[in-house]
Amino acid sequence: MEGLTRAKQRASTYLASVQLPNGGFRSLSSSQINSFATATREYETTFFPSLILSALQGSGAPELEQVRQKLTAFLLAQKSKAWTWNYWNRNSNAYRKLPYPDDLDCSFCALASLHRQVPEALTGRTLAAVAKVLIACETTPGGPYKTWHTTSSATEWQDVDLVVNSNIAYFLQLEDIELPNIVTMTEAAIRRRRFTTPYYPSQFAVFYFVTRWYHGKSLALLRRHIMDSVRLPKKLSSLDISLAICSLLRAGVTPNVVTPLVKLLLRRQAQDGSWPAATFSLDPSVRGKVHYAGAASLTTAFCLEAIQLYEDARQIVEARPVPSPYQLVSERISKRVMTIEQTDLRREVQLLWKSMLAQDADKEIGLLPWLVAEAGQLTVGESILEQLAAANLWGWMAYTTYDNFFDEQATPKQLPAAIFCMRRLLVTLHETLPQNAAFQHTVSTILERMDAANSWELAHCRGKFEGQKLIIKQLPNYTDYWQLADRSLGHTIAALGVLHAAGKDIKASQIRAVETGLRHYLIARQLHDDAHDWQADLELGQINAVAVRVLRRWSRMNGRSLTEGIDLSKEAEQLQRIMWERIIVTVCAQVQEHCQATRSALTEAGFTTTLADRLLIRLERGAREALAEREQTLAFIKAF
């Protein structure tokens, strides 16, 4: 959409221009709920700065970096020793003249924004202090929690609010903690359509805070409530529209649904780059008259967040193919990626997802559960197949990144994305067959064997460069190639999940046969890949299963020990000759043997040939082509 970049630039410039020297932002207090045009009362709070910092964390605009840094310093300076915050800037006149106790709404909005901006500031000691605050304010163990952090027993400080508890849940979710009591409270509100709160006049604020963390079973119903609320968008303030956009995108709508709302926001942007102040929350009453809090800076920050989320969602959709039958799986993963709050993590996971889609061009990874069900003639629910397909895709993203780390081909910033994908894999698998103890045990066993194989590889399959020479103390012993299967064993989880889901339609002997067949398939695939990568791997000091054979032959031919080192550049021609004269024939034969073993095992399990054909076609063709190209390759080597 035209104008998005320009709108973001203008808004960023505006926010930088109105930020206070102390890093905070002023807010207006109006006696009229629908107008701030005549509001003259100004306050300095910690609440609006917390929300502005959180909203700006999704933007990569360089001009906002200083704004975020100043906001961070401001919020850290405002915390109490107990890691709580007051609504007011503690240095302001309002803090002295209109005293409030510290509250959990302001505190957990501040904590969440700091968690995303400077996670290193939230140490174990900090989290212990936060836990004490929660315990002091809990109505029951695990929540929900009272709004105010005070020892007073006065009724006015005892309320329990949906938004306040949502902000607590959001921060705890960033720490991978979920509180079932708050989930129950939230789902009850969604079912009853009760989005009222004494602190927020607009239900759009409630939608915004809830969708920052909630992705449970009532999300579809919540999404419908939000959609019902934006049927007449021209009557809504720009603030409410921006909150609705953020909420809908986080609730899983496709970006085209909110495109008209985004266009309306762009038309409403002022010349100075801002959007006008509108009622967001309540301020202290003045002479008994209710007052409302708003700020152009807050509205502008939320509009920026809405535009950024919209752009991110469009990028995911544009990068996504529309395959069948796992279109819903792809959409589910894209939506989940889009809901990641922290911009750096979201971008890294987006890159993994785009790479995943490119790797799965033939849909083999995503379609595996359906292929297994079809070949085994098994009746398994579509929702289970979709869940297993999602698990396979999440797992593939995680495994691939971990492999790149082991091979020193990944950067540290990719590790959080890999961990995120692994956590999604585990959550998805648990939700798929939570009561199937045999399957859950299988998953645990497979992951442990993968860890063991990776540990073995790192301990035994690495050489050390000294100058130009690669020093290898001892060549790894791949024996029966168990390591090749086990390091990739996670790719069998989705297939085995289909068998376990089939229940009485499948026998234990069939599961064992399929496990055997898939192990042979993984060995064949890894040998195929190692035959292509052996030389590149050696240049990185990595000794794969094919390189072992080449190096052992080179050592015998030259009567030289690898402990003395090998200059790969000087020995390149001889190593290639060894590979193509002798080793390639053996490796191709082994690939074909393991492919045949895969077919035999799947046939024993009662499967049709469709699964084996789909899995093995590339490997069998590759082995044949390698042998056919052998003479040509040898001639090429000889010519040089």
N, C-alpha and C positions, 0 to 999 in steps of 0.2 A: 504494500500500500504506500502510495506517495505521501511524503510529508512526515513520516514517522521519525526519521532521523533528525530532521530539522526541528520537530516539536520537542524531541528529547534534549537537543542542544540548547534550545531557548529556555526550557524548564530548568536545566542544570545551571545555566548562567543566572537565572533568577534566584534559585535557592542559595547559590554562593553569595549573591549580593545582599541577601537579607539575613544571613546568619550573623548572630551576635558575636562580639569578640571573645566571649567566654565559651563559644561553641554551641550554645543553645539557640532556641528560636522563640520569639514572642507569640502569644496567642491572644485572640480577642474574646471578650465576654459580652454577649448580647442578650437583652431581655426579649428579643423577638426570635422565635425559633426559625423563621424562614428568611431572616435578613441580618446582615452584619454591616450594612451600609452606614448606619449611624452609630455603630458601637465605638465607644471611646475608651472603655475600660480595658487595659492590657495587663496580662500576667506573664510570668516566667515559670514554666513548669518543667518537670523532668519527663512527664508522660508524653507530650507531643514530640520532644526530641528523640525519645526511645523509638516511637513509631516511625518517625522520619528516617532514622538510621536503619531500621529494619527494612523499610520500603526501598531505600536506595541501595541495599546490598545486592539486589538483582541486576544492577546496572554496571556495565563495564566502562562507562564514560570516564575518561581520565580526569575531567574537570571536577568530578564529584569525589575524588579520592581525598582531597584536602578537607572537604566538607565532612566526610565520614571520620577522618582522623580527629577533627576538632570535636565532633559529636561524641566520639569515644572517650576522649579526655574529659569532656564535660560530665558524662555519665559516671565515669569512674570516680571523679571528684565528689559526686553527690551521694555515693553509697554510704550506709552506716557501717559500723563495725560488724553488725550481724548480716551484712549483705542484703539490706533492704533499702528501699527508696521511698521518699515522700512524694506526694503529688507536686508540691511546690519546690522550686529551686530554694535550697536551704539558705541562700544568701539574699533572698528577695524579701521585700516588705510583707508580702502576703504570707510568707512562712511564719512571720512573727505576729501578724495581726489576725490571720484566719487559720489558726493551727489545726492540722489534721494529724492523726497517727500515721505512721508509715503503712502502706497497704500492699497487698499481694498483687493487685492489678499492675500498678506502676512497677513493682519490684520484678515481676516475672517478664514483663515486656522489656525492661532494661536488661535483665539477665539473658533473655533470648537474643536480643540484638547484639550484646557483647559476646555471646557464645559464637555467633556467626562471624563477628568482626575480629575479635581477639581471643580465640578459644584458649590460648595459653594463659590468659589471665584467670580463668576459672580452674583453679587447682583443686586437688583433693580436699584441702582445708576449706576452700570455698564451698564445695558441694556439701561438706559436712555441716557448714553453717546454714546452708539452704535447707538441708534436711531438718535441722532444729526449728527453723521458722515454720516449715510445713507441719511438723508435729505439734507446735504450739497453737496452730490455727485449724487443725483438723477437727471435723465434727465426728468422724469415725476413722479408724486406722485406714490409710489409703485414700482419704478424702470422702466426699468433697470438703472444700476448705472455706473458712470464713474469709471475708474480704480484708479485714483490718487486723494489723499486727499490733495488738494492744492487750494489756492485762485487765482493762476495764470490762466490767460486766454489764455496762449500759446497753440497752436494747439496740440503740442506733449503730453499735459496732459489731453486731452479731449476724449480719445477713450473710447468706450464701448465694453467690451469683453465678449464672451460667458463663458469662464472658470471662470473669475472673478465673474460674476453674478451667476454661478453655486455654487461657494464657499460661496457666500452670502446666496443663497437659502438653502444650506446644513446647515449652522449654524442656520438660522431662522427655518428650519424644526425641529431641535433639540429643539427649543422653541415652537413647535407646531404652527408655523406661515407659511402660504403659500402665495406667491406673484404671482397672476395670470399673471402679466406682464412678469415675468421671465419664467413662464411656457410657455407662448405664444412664447417668444423669442426662447426658447429651442426647442419646437416642430417645429417651422419654420426651424431651423437649421437641425433637423432630417429629415424632409420631403425633404429638398433641398440637403441633404448630405453635408452640409457645416460645416466641423469640423476644419476650419482653424482659427488661432489666432496668433497675432504678438508676443506672448510670448512663445508659445509651438510649436516646430517644428514637433512633433509627434502627430498624431490624437489619439494615445492610451492614452495620457495624458488627452485629451478632453473626451474620453469615460469614463475614470476613474472618473473624477470629476463630470460628469453629472450623472452617475449611482449611485453615493453616495446618491443622494436625489431624482432623478426623477423616478416616477413609474406610469406615466400617460398613456394616450391612445396611444401614439406613441412608447411605450416601445418595442413592438414586432418588429417594424420597426428598431429601434435602435439596437436591438439584432441581426437582420439580417446583419446590416452594420458591426457590430463588428465581426460576424462570417466570413463575406466576407474578412475581413482584416487579418485573421489568417490562411488563406488557405495554406500559405507557411511558417510555423513557424520556420523552420531551418534558414531562412534568417533574422529572427527578433532577436533583442538583448534580453538578459535575462530581462532587464528592461521592454521592451515592452510586452514580454510574461507575466510577472507578472501582469502588468496593465490590460492586456487582460483577464487574469483569474479572477481577481477581478471584472472587469466590467461585464463579462459574467455571473458569479455567481449572482451578484447583479441584473442583468437583467432577471434572472429567469431560466437559463439553469440548467439541472440536472448535478450533478458532473461528471457523466461518459463522458459528452461532453468535459470537460477540462482535463480529466485524461491524455491524451497524452501530453498536454502542461506541466502538473505538472511533469511528468516523464522526460521531456526534461530539465526542470529547475533543477531537482535533479542531472542529469548527468553533468550539467554545473557548479555545485557548486565547488569552489576552495578548496584546502586543508585547508586553514585557516578559512573556513566557510563562506566566502564572495561570492558575485557575482560581476562582474566588473562594473566600472563606465560606464555610457552610457548617451547620450544626453537626458536630460529631459526638460530643458527650456533654454532661452537665457540669456547670461551674457552681460555686457557692451562691446561694440566693442573696440578693441585696434588698434590704428593708422588706423582707418577706416575699420578694418577687423572684421567680425562677429565672436563672440565667443559663445561657448555653455557650459552650466553648467551641471555637473554630479558628482556623488560620489558613490564609492563602498558602503558606508554606506547607502545611499538612496536606491540604487538598492537592497541591502540586506534586508532592512526594508520592501520594497514592496514585495519581494519574500516571506518573512516570513508571511506577511499579506495574500498573495495569498494561501499559504499552509494552513494557519489556517482557512481561509474561506472554502477551499476545504474540510478539515477535518470536519468542522462543518456541511457542506452540506451533506456529506456522513452519518454522524451520524443521521441526520433527516430522510434521505431516508431509512436507514436501520431500523429505529424504526417505520417506517410508513407502515401500511397494504396497500393493493391495493384493496380496496372494489369497488364494482360497485353498483349503478351508480354514486356515488359521488367521484370517483377517482380524477377528476379534482379539486374538492373542497379541498380534502386533500393535493394535490400537491400545490394548490394556497396558502394554509395556511403555508405549510412547506417552500415554497419559501419566503413568507413574513417574517417568523421568521428568516430565514437565512440572510435577508438583514438588520437586526438590527445591527447597528454599534458597540454599546458598549457591550463588551464581557460579563459583569456581567448580564446585562438585557437580552441579547440574551440567556444566559444559563438558567436563571430562566424561561423565556418563553418556552424554549425548554423542560424543566422539566414539565411545565404545559401541554404542547402539548403531551408529551409522556404519562403522566397520563391520559389525555383526551382520547387518543387512547385506553388505557387499560380499562377505564370505559365504553367506547362505543364499547365493544367487539361484541355486537349483532347488532351494527350499528343503534340502535334506535334513537339516538340523531341526527346523521348526515342524516339519511334517513327520518326524520319526514316530511319535505315538500313533498316528493314523496308519503309517506303514506297518507297524508291528501288529496293530489290531486287525488290519486287513489280511496280512499274511497268516496270522494265527486264527483267523476267522473267529475273533473274539467279540463279544458284546460288552462294550464299555461305554458308560455315559459320556456324552459330548463334552460336558463341563469338566470331567476328569481329564479327558484328552487335551482340552485347552490348557488346563492347569499344568499338566505334565510338559506340554509344549513350551509354556512360559518358563517353567523350571529349566528346561533344556537350554533355552536361549539365555536366561540369566546366568546359568552355570557356564555356558560357553564363553560369555563375556568375561566372567571371573577367571576361569581356567586359562584362557588365552593371555590375559594380562599377567597372571602369575608366571606363566611360562616365559613371557618376555622379561620379567624381572629376573628369573633364574638365569636367563641367557644374557642378562645385562643389556637388554634392548628396550627397556622401559625407563621412564623418568619417575622420580619419587612422587610427583603430583598425580600420577595415575593410580597410585596405591589406594587412596581413599575410594576412588571409583570402583576398583576391583573388590574392595571389602564391602561396599554398598551392594554390588551385584551378588556377592556370595551370601550376604544376609537376606537378600530378596529370594535367592534360591532356597535357602533353608526355610524361610517363612512359607514360601509357596508349597514346598514339599510337605511341610507339616499340615498345612491347610487342605492339601489334596486328599490324603488318606490318614487322618489323624488317629483313627482307631485301629489301623492295621499295624500291629506290633511287628509282624514279620518284615513288612516293607520298611518301617522306620529303622529296624535293626540293620537291614540291608544297606540303607543310606549311610548309617553311621559307620558300618564296616568299610564301605567303598571309600568314604572320605578319609578314613584312617589309613587305608592302604595307599591312597594317593599321596598323603603326607609322607608315608614311609618311603615311597618310590622317589619322591622329589628330594627327600633328605639323603637317600642313597646316591642319587645322581650328583648332588652338590658335593658330597663327600668323596666320590670316587671317579667322577668324569670331568675333572677340571685339571688342566695343566697350568704351568706358570711360565710367563715369558721373562727371559733374562737376555736383554738386548734383542737380537734378531732370532734367538733360538727359543723354541717351545720345549720346556723341560717337563717330562712326564715320569714321575717316580714309578708308577705301575699302571699298566693298562687295565681299565675296568673289565670285570668278568660278567658278561651279559647272560651267561649260562643259557637257560631256556627262554630268554627274553621276557621273563615275568615283569621286569621293570618297564618295558615298552607298553605292556597292557595296563599295568597298575597306575602309571603316571597319567593315563588318559581315561581311567575307569569311570570318572564322573559322567562321561558321555553315555554310559549304559543305564544310568538311573531312570531316565524317562521310559526307556524300553521295558525295564523290569517293573516299573510302576504300572504299566499297562497289564502285565501278567498278574501282578498281585491284585489289581482292581477287578480282574476277571473272576476272581473268587473260585467257585466250584467248577467253572468252565476250564480251569487249568490245573494240571497236576504238578507236584513238586519236581518230578523227573523232567517235565517239560521246562520248568524254570531253570533247572541245572543245565539242561542242554542248550538253552538260549544263552545263559551266562557263558558257557564254554565257547559257543559260536562267536559271541561278541568279543571275547578275549582274543580269539584268533584274528578277527577282523581288525582289532586295534593294533595287534602286532604287525599285521600286513601293512596297515596304513602307515605306521611309524617307520617301518623299514623302507617303504616307498619314499617317505619324506626324507629320511636320513640319507638315502642314495642320492637325492638331489642336493642336500645341504651339507654333506660331509666336509667339503673343503671350506665353505664359508664358516661352518661351525669351528673347524680347527683354527682358523684365523682369529677367532674369538677365544681360543683356549679351551674349547668344548669338544669332548671326544664322544661322538655318538656311536651307535652300534656298527655302522658301516665303516666309520673312520678307524675303529679298533682293528678291523680286518686289514685295512690298507696299511696302517702303521706297523702291525705285526709282520706283515709280509715284507715291508721296506726294511725293518730291522734285521730280519733273517737274511735278506738278499745282500745287505751291506755289512753284515757282521758288526753292527753298531747298536749300542744300548740307547734307548730313549731317555735314560737318566742323564746322558751326556748332552741331550738336546738335539733338536732338528730345526734347521733353517727352512721354513716352509717355502719361502720364495725361491731359494736355490734348488730345492728338491721338488718343486711343483710339477715339472714335466715327468719325472720318474713316478711320483705319486699318482698322477693322472693315468699314466701308462699301466701301473699296477691295478688301478681301479677298473679300467676298461678292458684290460687283457684277461684279468682273472676274477676279480671280486664281483663285478657286475653280474656275471653269469650265475654265481652262487646266490647273490642277493635276490635276483629276479626269480630264481627257482624257489627260494624260501617264501617270497611274496605269494607266488602261485600256490605253494603248498598250504599256506595259512588261509588263503582265499578258499581253497577246496575244503579245508577243515571247517571253515565257517559254513559253507553250503551243507556239508554233511551233518553238522550239529543242528542246524535249523531244520533240515529235513527230518532228523530224528525227533525233533520237537513237534512235528506235524505241521510245519509251516509250508506255505506255498513258496515258490521261488521268487516272488515279487520283491521281498525284502532284501534277499541276498543280491539279486540283480541290481537293485538301486544302490546298495552300499558298495558293491565290489566292482562295478563297471569301470570306474576310473582307475582303480588299482590294477586290474587285470589288463586293461588296455595299456597302461603305463609300462608294465613289465614287458609286454610284447614289443612295444615301440622302442624301449631301451635296448633290447637285444637286436632289433632290426637296425638301430642306429650305431651299434657297436663298431662295425667295420669302418663306417664313415668317420666316427670320432677318432679312432686309432690313426686313420690316415691323416686327419687334421693335426693330431699331436705330433706325428712324425714329420710333417711339413715344417713345423716350427722347432 
